């Protein structure tokens, strides 16, 4: 294995989440020991950022063997197609070695097999999308040809007959042999039920049909047939439950999402929406698009001062688990809203993009997951999902403020990340496989990282103003946002103890720091917190049991902050664990200067940590375009801050509400060498740029 195995996360979601992070740290540390390639200067804004050189390197010819139930377009006359290798190990600058997934073994034929495979449907589908979009934007004949061949390869993996018709085999060896049964895959065999790779197949087929419809009607018709085969499969499975609901920890959740997720469903929605635009009269696809979009929108949760701050939760089986990977739900809803003429679908996308994303950036950037605390590595997949969601939602909602957030997010690829180094080289098309929480870089450049990096570059190339703004940022100067303070760092009074469970994974969330404080009735825990010059929202993370167990009362000095329930979580239902490990909002803010928080329980409590949220968070970035700071509100009223302005500069202020639309004064400037007041709309954000006079 050569990088974080997100596939294990995407297929199983459970304990592999923790194991996957540990594996990345080990691999990332090794990769980071290799000298990093020299980073070229940022290209001029007029030069294309999309460079397909490395993706082309990952492509290989794959034989299309005669296998029952597996056929593709023009298989008799074209017995091979193209697919990208899953991984690429870094050797030196622009020099990589192809590898497959899992342990290698040499077959009697001399071909190296991998315990998983050399190619997979996930990456083939998304590779096709990259080439389709490049062909659409540039007219490249080479990209058209690659899109054609990868779509042929993808449709070969789709099962066409039998009870699993429409589903997709995930893995394939380099000699074309299918590997449908791989330990750890869910489902197994991989075409025995709906899956993430089926969702991504729908994504590629929908965009493929739309792009080939006018230039190759015969191939487009074939893609439409395969899309209908996939939709028929979904209609037999999750979509057969449309209009019904499950219960997860006492909350109704839609029962018809693919793989119980807004993540998998969102990627399918992107393809269905593209197809619908090209064939609006197709009632079968329109119905599937509408129903999946409705289900995704129902996963919106929280607000600017309620966890998860407006994010669309990806998994119906947890109310406290968000992840960046597979996070195309906002982009999907924005796209579906426009395609279907359904503005109601846009609300959830706007909340996620305008309210949660700023908090994500202020907490340290697009980390892989909040479970419920921010943790894990940062990878191109998660960054791209944020960028694409911001761009699509800004367009659909006419919310230009989101494009500033997109620029700051996309700048991750140009150095505004925990490593301080570029994550993409536009001269070669290479993309790193990730950055661990300590800032160590994994220099390998596998298919998934390359694909999602290029999808962002295509989005930037298609939006020149956004591209110029993103290229103007290459360093994160500092962030001041949500912080985590572990409960076990506190002092326990009375009957209580620090508990370290055998596994940090509860089945639906992760114990922060792998431990928590257990309090018996009458006990308390006193937790030291960093001092701040402003009030902060406090969210004690409590593992709320199903049975009622009293409350924990929180205070700071003489200030009563509120209480959190120890129990009463509601019926478990389909949730991955009984109870709910959840950050509860308190009624009052922690006052400025507060240094100690005390929780006293009148029942049995399990206290994990404190999430501490500044009422005005900040993200400061810099680069060739100068210094920019985002001011982000988690208040219900307008805020203001006084900032110093260096001599020779003026401060340009761009104020946006909690939907990303402009409000108040725009372009307000201070005198040089003085100060100015920054106004931040309730729940919104303000962009302040220091401009040389």
Secondary structure, 3 states (H helix, E strand, C coil): CCCCCHHHHHHHCCCHHHHHHHHHHHHHHHHHCCCCCCCCCCCCCCCCCCCCHHHHHHEEEEECCCECCECCCCCCCCCEEEEECCEEEEEECCEEEEECECCEEECCCCCEEECCECEEHHHHHHHHHHHHHHHHHHCCHHHHHHHHHHHHHHHHHECCCCCCCCCECCEECCCCCEECCCCCCCCCCCCCCCCHHHHHHHHHHHHHHHHHCCCCHHHHHHHHHHHHHHHHHHHHCHHHHCCCEEEECCEEEECCCHHHEHHHHHHHHHHHHHHHHHCCCCHHHHHHHHHHHHHHHCCECCECCECCCCCECCECCCCCCEECCCCCHHHHHHHHHHHHCCHHHHHHHHHHHHHHHHHHHHCCCCCCEECCCEECCECHHHHHHHHHHHHHHHHHHCCCHHHHHHHHHHHHHHCCCCCCCCCEECCCCEECCEECCCCCEECCCCHHHHHHHHHHHHHHHCCHHHHHHHHCCCEEEEEECCEEEEHHHCEEECCEEEECCCCCECCCCECHHHCEEEECCCCEEEEECCCCCCCEEEEEEEEECCCCCCEEEEEECCEEEEEEECCCCCCCECCCCCCEEEEEECCCCECCCCCEEEEEECCCEEEEEEEEEECEEEEEEECCCCCEEEEEECCCCCEEEEEECCCCEEEEEEEECCCCCEEEEEEECCCCCCEEEEEECCCCEEEEEEEEC
